[in-house]
Amino acid sequence: MSDDHQVAQWLDEHLGKELDLRSSRGVQKETRLGPKTPRIIILEDGNIAGYAEMRKISTAIELATVLVDPKLRGKGYSHQLVHQAWERWRQDPVLHRSPLGGEVDLTKGEKNPQIVQNPLISFTRNPAMAAALVGGGFTMIPRKRRPSRLWLWKSDFAVLPIRVQIMVAFDRLVRSTRFLFSSPNRITHYLRHSKDYRLFVRIPETAERPPPRMHMRSEREGGVSSDVMDQMEAVAFTMAEVKPNPEKIVAWDEGE
């Protein structure tokens, strides 16, 4: 059995149980498309422990389909996935669809061409995943009344460039249409929880800034940075208080 086939079987087994995630495309299709998908896979004793995908949507890179084996949750694999996503986002020009080595303008004498030109975004409604994102250097965008919404309602999504908003909305519409025929229960689930998903962003200017989580072990002896801990605790509290009647959340993703 090839590694790609093993990953495809693992995804097919777990995606069907996670309504927050995209649906499985079937073992054969997952095996064929897997190598073409920018993805992160974490192993434990040779077995798949965590998985995530990265995709370019207009002028943004989305961290999506973040999934940890239910038997291995609570061991910090979500933090590892976010960290690996940061590493790839800041180093992989192919992910950004940029020339290898970044854009080089010889007339300006650039010595260190910039690879990261697109923000890294992620959506989640899970408190643990939200804490992992903040620990990975993401910022949770506050919901505010914005001019693009005519100040009629609070929005975090509106902070994204209009092209990204359109492409993300189109992507969700296409997937929802597919769900109508392949998995109708996901439509009901998404409509019920659509207001619970929060937007997290890392902008290109912070690409070389190590995630706060990297320093926590060394800083813990002298006290973890209070601003980092306050933000992580605030995120977990905010996410936990989203719904008046919270239910168990087992899927970690952007609400596909």
C-alpha positions as CSV (number, residue, x, y, z in Angstrom):
1,M,0.0,0.0,0.0
2,S,1.4,3.4,-1.0
3,D,1.7,6.3,1.5
4,D,-0.8,8.3,-0.6
5,H,-3.3,5.4,-0.4
6,Q,-2.8,5.1,3.3
7,V,-3.5,8.8,3.8
8,A,-6.6,8.6,1.5
9,Q,-8.0,5.7,3.6
10,W,-7.4,7.6,6.8
11,L,-9.2,10.7,5.4
12,D,-12.1,8.7,4.1
13,E,-12.5,7.1,7.5
14,H,-12.4,10.4,9.5
15,L,-13.9,13.0,7.2
16,G,-17.3,11.3,7.1
17,K,-17.5,11.8,10.9
18,E,-16.5,15.4,11.0
19,L,-19.3,17.7,9.7
20,D,-17.2,20.8,10.1
21,L,-14.8,19.4,7.5
22,R,-15.0,18.9,3.8
23,S,-16.5,15.6,2.8
24,S,-14.3,12.8,1.5
25,R,-13.8,12.5,-2.2
26,G,-13.5,8.7,-2.0
27,V,-10.4,6.7,-1.5
28,Q,-9.4,6.6,-5.2
29,K,-9.9,10.3,-5.8
30,E,-8.1,11.2,-2.5
31,T,-5.2,9.0,-3.6
32,R,-5.0,10.7,-7.0
33,L,-5.4,14.3,-5.8
34,G,-3.5,14.0,-2.6
35,P,0.0,14.5,-4.0
36,K,-1.2,17.5,-5.9
37,T,-2.6,19.2,-2.7
38,P,-0.3,21.2,-0.5
39,R,-0.7,19.3,2.8
40,I,0.8,18.7,6.1
41,I,0.9,15.2,7.6
42,I,2.1,14.3,11.2
43,L,2.9,10.8,12.1
44,E,3.1,9.0,15.5
45,D,4.8,5.6,15.5
46,G,4.3,5.4,11.7
47,N,0.6,6.1,11.9
48,I,-1.2,9.3,10.8
49,A,-1.8,11.6,13.8
50,G,-2.7,14.9,12.2
51,Y,-3.5,16.3,8.8
52,A,-4.0,19.8,7.3
53,E,-4.3,21.3,3.8
54,M,-3.2,24.7,2.5
55,R,-4.7,26.3,-0.6
56,K,-4.5,29.6,-2.4
57,I,-7.7,31.6,-2.6
58,S,-7.2,34.7,-4.6
59,T,-4.6,36.7,-2.8
60,A,-4.7,34.7,0.5
61,I,-3.5,31.3,1.6
62,E,-6.1,29.3,3.7
63,L,-5.1,26.7,6.3
64,A,-8.0,24.3,6.0
65,T,-9.2,20.7,6.7
66,V,-7.3,20.6,9.9
67,L,-7.9,17.2,11.5
68,V,-6.3,15.2,14.4
69,D,-7.0,11.6,15.0
70,P,-9.7,11.5,17.8
71,K,-7.6,9.0,19.8
72,L,-4.6,11.3,19.8
73,R,-6.3,14.7,20.6
74,G,-5.0,16.6,23.6
75,K,-1.3,15.9,22.8
76,G,-0.5,19.1,21.0
77,Y,-0.8,17.9,17.4
78,S,-2.9,20.9,16.4
79,H,-0.1,23.2,17.5
80,Q,2.3,21.2,15.4
81,L,0.1,21.4,12.4
82,V,-0.2,25.2,12.8
83,H,3.6,25.5,13.2
84,Q,4.3,23.5,10.1
85,A,1.8,25.5,8.2
86,W,3.7,28.7,9.2
87,E,7.0,27.2,8.1
88,R,5.6,26.3,4.7
89,W,3.8,29.6,4.3
90,R,7.0,31.6,4.8
91,Q,9.3,29.3,2.8
92,D,7.4,27.8,-0.1
93,P,7.2,30.0,-3.2
94,V,5.2,27.3,-5.0
95,L,2.4,27.7,-2.4
96,H,2.3,31.4,-3.2
97,R,2.6,30.7,-7.0
98,S,5.6,32.9,-7.1
99,P,8.9,32.3,-9.0
100,L,11.4,30.2,-7.1
101,G,13.4,32.5,-4.9
102,G,10.7,35.1,-4.9
103,E,10.2,38.2,-7.0
104,V,13.6,39.6,-7.9
105,D,14.1,43.1,-9.3
106,L,17.7,43.6,-10.3
107,T,17.2,47.3,-10.7
108,K,16.6,47.6,-7.0
109,G,19.5,45.4,-5.9
110,E,17.4,43.2,-3.7
111,K,19.4,40.7,-1.7
112,N,16.6,38.9,0.1
113,P,13.6,38.6,-2.3
114,Q,10.3,38.3,-0.5
115,I,8.5,34.9,-0.8
116,V,5.5,35.7,1.4
117,Q,3.2,38.0,-0.4
118,N,-0.2,36.6,0.7
119,P,-1.8,36.5,4.2
120,L,-2.4,33.2,5.9
121,I,-6.0,32.8,7.0
122,S,-8.0,30.1,8.8
123,F,-11.6,29.8,10.1
124,T,-12.6,27.8,13.2
125,R,-15.3,27.6,15.8
126,N,-13.3,25.2,18.1
127,P,-11.7,26.8,21.2
128,A,-8.8,24.4,21.2
129,M,-8.0,25.1,17.6
130,A,-8.4,28.8,18.2
131,A,-5.8,28.7,21.0
132,A,-3.5,26.7,18.6
133,L,-3.8,29.4,16.0
134,V,-3.1,32.2,18.4
135,G,-0.2,30.2,19.8
136,G,1.0,30.0,16.2
137,G,1.1,33.8,15.7
138,F,-2.4,34.3,14.2
139,T,-4.7,37.1,15.3
140,M,-8.4,36.6,15.8
141,I,-10.1,39.4,13.9
142,P,-12.7,41.2,16.0
143,R,-16.2,41.5,14.7
144,K,-17.0,45.1,14.1
145,R,-19.5,47.2,12.1
146,R,-17.6,48.1,8.9
147,P,-18.3,50.5,6.0
148,S,-18.4,47.6,3.5
149,R,-21.4,46.3,5.4
150,L,-22.9,49.8,5.7
151,W,-22.5,49.5,9.4
152,L,-25.6,47.3,9.5
153,W,-24.0,44.3,11.2
154,K,-20.8,43.2,12.8
155,S,-18.3,41.3,10.7
156,D,-14.8,39.9,10.8
157,F,-14.9,38.5,7.3
158,A,-15.2,42.1,5.8
159,V,-11.6,42.8,6.9
160,L,-10.3,40.7,4.0
161,P,-9.7,42.2,0.5
162,I,-12.8,42.2,-1.5
163,R,-11.4,39.7,-4.0
164,V,-10.6,37.3,-1.2
165,Q,-14.2,37.7,0.2
166,I,-15.7,36.9,-3.2
167,M,-13.5,33.9,-3.9
168,V,-14.1,32.4,-0.4
169,A,-17.8,33.0,-0.7
170,F,-17.8,31.4,-4.2
171,D,-15.8,28.4,-2.8
172,R,-18.3,27.9,0.0
173,L,-21.2,28.2,-2.5
174,V,-19.7,25.5,-4.8
175,R,-19.1,23.2,-1.8
176,S,-22.6,23.7,-0.5
177,T,-24.0,22.9,-3.9
178,R,-22.1,19.6,-3.8
179,F,-23.3,18.9,-0.3
180,L,-26.9,19.1,-1.5
181,F,-26.3,15.9,-3.5
182,S,-23.6,14.1,-1.6
183,S,-24.2,15.1,2.1
184,P,-27.3,17.1,2.8
185,N,-26.8,16.9,6.6
186,R,-23.7,19.0,6.2
187,I,-25.8,21.9,4.8
188,T,-28.0,21.8,7.9
189,H,-25.0,21.7,10.2
190,Y,-23.3,24.6,8.4
191,L,-26.4,26.8,8.5
192,R,-26.8,26.1,12.2
193,H,-23.2,27.0,13.0
194,S,-22.3,29.6,10.3
195,K,-22.2,32.5,12.8
196,D,-19.9,30.6,15.2
197,Y,-16.8,30.5,12.9
198,R,-14.2,33.1,13.6
199,L,-11.5,34.4,11.3
200,F,-7.8,34.2,12.2
201,V,-5.1,35.9,10.1
202,R,-1.3,36.1,9.8
203,I,-0.1,39.0,7.6
204,P,3.0,38.8,5.4
205,E,4.8,41.4,7.6
206,T,4.8,38.8,10.4
207,A,6.1,35.9,8.3
208,E,9.5,35.8,9.9
209,R,8.2,36.4,13.4
210,P,8.4,33.1,15.3
211,P,5.1,31.9,16.7
212,P,4.7,32.7,20.4
213,R,4.1,29.0,21.1
214,M,7.8,28.3,20.2
215,H,9.0,30.4,23.2
216,M,6.5,29.2,25.8
217,R,8.7,26.4,27.2
218,S,11.7,28.6,27.7
219,E,9.7,31.6,28.9
220,R,7.6,29.5,31.3
221,E,10.5,29.4,33.8
222,G,10.6,33.1,33.9
223,G,6.9,33.6,33.2
224,V,5.2,33.3,29.9
225,S,4.7,36.6,28.1
226,S,1.5,38.0,29.6
227,D,0.1,39.4,26.4
228,V,0.4,36.0,24.7
229,M,-1.3,34.2,27.5
230,D,-4.0,36.8,27.9
231,Q,-4.8,36.6,24.2
232,M,-5.0,32.8,24.2
233,E,-7.2,32.8,27.3
234,A,-9.4,35.5,25.8
235,V,-9.8,33.5,22.6
236,A,-10.7,30.3,24.4
237,F,-13.2,32.2,26.5
238,T,-14.7,34.0,23.5
239,M,-15.0,30.8,21.4
240,A,-16.5,28.9,24.3
241,E,-19.1,31.6,24.9
242,V,-20.3,31.8,21.3
243,K,-23.3,29.7,21.8
244,P,-25.8,29.8,24.7
245,N,-26.2,26.0,24.5
246,P,-22.8,24.7,23.6
247,E,-22.5,21.2,22.2
248,K,-19.5,18.9,21.9
249,I,-17.3,20.0,19.0
250,V,-15.0,17.4,17.6
251,A,-14.0,18.8,14.2
252,W,-11.3,21.4,13.7
253,D,-11.8,23.3,10.5
254,E,-13.1,26.4,8.7
255,G,-16.7,25.3,8.5
256,E,-16.8,23.5,5.2
